[in-house]
Amino acid sequence: MTPKLTTRGAVTQTKIVHAATELVQEFGLAGLTMDEVCRRAGVSKSQLYHFFETREALIEAVATTTVDEVLGLQAGLFAELGTMDGIERWCAALVDLQIERGSEGGCPIGTLVGQTSSRHVATAAILGEGLTAWTEAIERGLAAMGDRGDFIEGFDPHREAGLFMVAVQGGLLLTDAHRDYQWLSLALNERCSLLREKLRVA
């Protein structure tokens, strides 16, 4: 059982994870060194190893934080995915975020997945669960529309949610590679157009 942290301990642990997450975002997992984490967080090696006995444990914390941040940023939008307008607002928000970021960085979860080797079993599981939760949020919105009878017969919310995630991840990858948000915009606009074709005509 994990011991309960004191208020000071929780603050120190948060500083460490924040510093490690920043490092990974800037330099990837290869750039995550315990010495640099200590320097950025302003903690000693003994403090760092008190909370994270190994580098692997710290990487797992970074993965958890990354998933929480990516999904948390979209929480309000996920709640509105039960309408076509809500889906299009979500897509527009993803594109706007890439514009704000200069079309750089791709998907933080997807980027970490690409850097995770077969040794990082626990980290891979955390990231996989994050992507699954993201897909399920889309599916819930689509299923709600299907339950209302918004779509033609045979509509499969599970399949459509998966295709949206393919568009998101592929669009973000190409956006990052070319530093051009239009790749993500193109992928999501295409998915929305195809989804609209499956709406039941009143």
C-alpha positions in Angstrom: 0.0 0.0 0.0 1.4 3.4 -1.0 2.0 5.6 2.1 0.0 8.8 2.3 2.1 11.9 1.3 2.4 14.9 3.5 1.4 18.2 2.0 5.1 19.1 1.5 5.8 15.6 0.1 3.0 16.0 -2.4 4.3 19.4 -3.6 7.8 17.9 -4.0 6.5 14.9 -5.9 4.4 17.2 -8.2 7.5 19.3 -8.9 9.5 16.3 -9.9 6.9 14.9 -12.2 6.3 18.3 -13.8 10.0 18.7 -14.4 10.3 15.2 -15.9 7.3 15.7 -18.1 8.7 19.0 -19.4 12.0 17.3 -20.2 10.3 14.5 -22.1 8.2 17.0 -24.1 11.3 18.9 -25.0 13.9 16.1 -25.6 12.0 12.8 -25.6 12.5 9.9 -23.3 16.2 9.8 -24.2 16.6 13.2 -22.7 15.2 12.2 -19.3 18.1 12.0 -16.9 17.7 11.9 -13.1 20.4 14.6 -12.8 18.5 17.0 -15.1 15.2 16.3 -13.3 16.8 17.2 -10.0 18.2 20.4 -11.4 14.9 21.5 -13.0 12.8 20.5 -10.0 15.2 22.0 -7.5 15.4 18.8 -5.5 18.2 16.5 -4.3 18.9 13.0 -5.6 17.8 11.6 -2.2 14.5 13.4 -2.6 14.0 12.2 -6.1 14.7 8.6 -5.2 12.5 8.8 -2.2 9.5 9.3 -4.5 10.8 7.4 -7.6 13.1 4.5 -6.9 13.9 4.0 -10.6 13.9 5.9 -13.8 11.2 3.5 -15.0 8.9 4.5 -12.2 9.4 8.2 -13.1 8.6 7.5 -16.8 5.4 5.8 -15.7 4.5 8.9 -13.7 5.2 11.0 -16.8 3.0 8.8 -18.9 0.1 9.1 -16.4 0.5 12.9 -16.3 0.6 13.1 -20.1 -2.6 11.1 -20.5 -4.4 13.1 -17.8 -3.4 16.4 -19.4 -4.4 15.4 -22.9 -7.7 14.0 -21.9 -8.4 16.7 -19.3 -7.9 19.4 -21.9 -10.7 17.8 -23.9 -13.1 16.9 -21.1 -15.5 19.8 -21.7 -15.5 19.0 -25.4 -16.1 15.3 -24.8 -19.2 16.1 -22.9 -20.7 17.7 -26.1 -19.9 14.9 -28.5 -23.5 13.8 -28.6 -24.3 16.2 -31.4 -22.9 16.8 -34.8 -22.2 20.4 -33.8 -20.4 19.2 -30.7 -18.2 16.9 -32.8 -17.3 19.6 -35.2 -16.4 22.0 -32.3 -14.1 19.3 -30.9 -12.4 18.9 -34.2 -12.0 22.6 -34.6 -10.6 22.9 -31.1 -7.9 20.3 -31.9 -7.0 22.2 -35.1 -6.9 25.5 -33.2 -4.6 24.0 -30.6 -2.1 23.0 -33.4 -2.3 26.5 -34.8 -1.4 27.9 -31.3 1.5 25.5 -31.0 2.9 26.3 -34.4 1.9 22.8 -35.7 4.7 21.3 -33.6 4.8 18.4 -31.2 2.1 16.1 -32.5 0.0 14.1 -30.0 1.9 13.9 -26.6 0.5 10.4 -26.0 1.2 9.1 -29.5 4.7 10.6 -29.4 5.4 8.7 -26.1 4.1 5.5 -27.6 6.6 5.9 -30.4 9.4 6.2 -27.9 8.4 3.4 -25.7 10.4 0.2 -26.1 9.4 -3.4 -25.2 11.1 -2.9 -21.9 8.5 -0.2 -20.9 5.6 -2.6 -20.3 3.9 -0.6 -17.6 4.3 2.7 -19.5 3.0 1.2 -22.7 -0.1 -0.1 -20.8 -0.7 3.4 -19.3 -0.5 5.0 -22.8 -2.7 2.3 -24.4 -5.3 2.8 -21.7 -5.2 6.6 -22.4 -5.8 6.1 -26.1 -8.6 3.7 -25.3 -10.3 6.2 -23.0 -10.0 8.9 -25.7 -11.6 6.6 -28.3 -14.3 5.6 -25.8 -15.2 9.2 -25.2 -15.8 9.7 -28.9 -17.8 6.5 -29.1 -20.1 7.6 -26.2 -21.0 10.7 -28.1 -21.6 8.8 -31.3 -23.6 6.1 -29.5 -25.8 8.8 -27.9 -26.6 10.2 -31.4 -27.3 6.7 -32.6 -29.6 6.0 -29.7 -31.6 9.1 -30.6 -32.0 7.8 -34.2 -29.7 10.5 -35.7 -28.0 8.0 -38.0 -29.1 5.6 -40.7 -29.6 1.9 -40.0 -26.4 -0.1 -39.5 -24.4 2.8 -38.1 -21.5 1.4 -35.9 -20.3 4.0 -33.3 -17.4 1.7 -32.2 -16.0 1.6 -35.8 -16.6 5.3 -36.4 -14.9 6.3 -33.2 -11.9 4.2 -34.2 -11.8 5.9 -37.5 -11.9 9.3 -35.8 -8.9 8.3 -33.7 -7.0 7.1 -36.8 -7.7 10.6 -38.3 -6.6 12.4 -35.2 -3.4 10.4 -34.7 -2.5 10.4 -38.4 -3.3 14.0 -38.8 -1.3 15.0 -35.8 1.7 13.0 -36.9 1.7 14.6 -40.4 1.0 18.0 -38.9 4.1 17.6 -36.7 6.3 16.2 -39.6 5.4 19.0 -42.0 4.7 21.8 -39.4 1.4 22.4 -41.1 -1.9 22.1 -39.2 -3.8 21.6 -42.5 -3.0 17.9 -42.4 -5.0 17.5 -39.2 -7.7 19.8 -40.5 -8.0 17.8 -43.7 -8.2 14.5 -41.9 -10.9 15.7 -39.4 -12.9 17.5 -42.1 -13.0 14.4 -44.1 -14.3 12.3 -41.2 -17.0 14.9 -40.4 -18.1 14.9 -44.0 -18.4 11.1 -44.1 -20.2 11.2 -40.7 -22.7 13.7 -42.0 -23.5 11.4 -44.9 -24.7 8.8 -42.4 -27.1 11.2 -40.7 -30.8 10.3 -41.1 -32.6 12.7 -43.4 -35.5 14.3 -41.5 
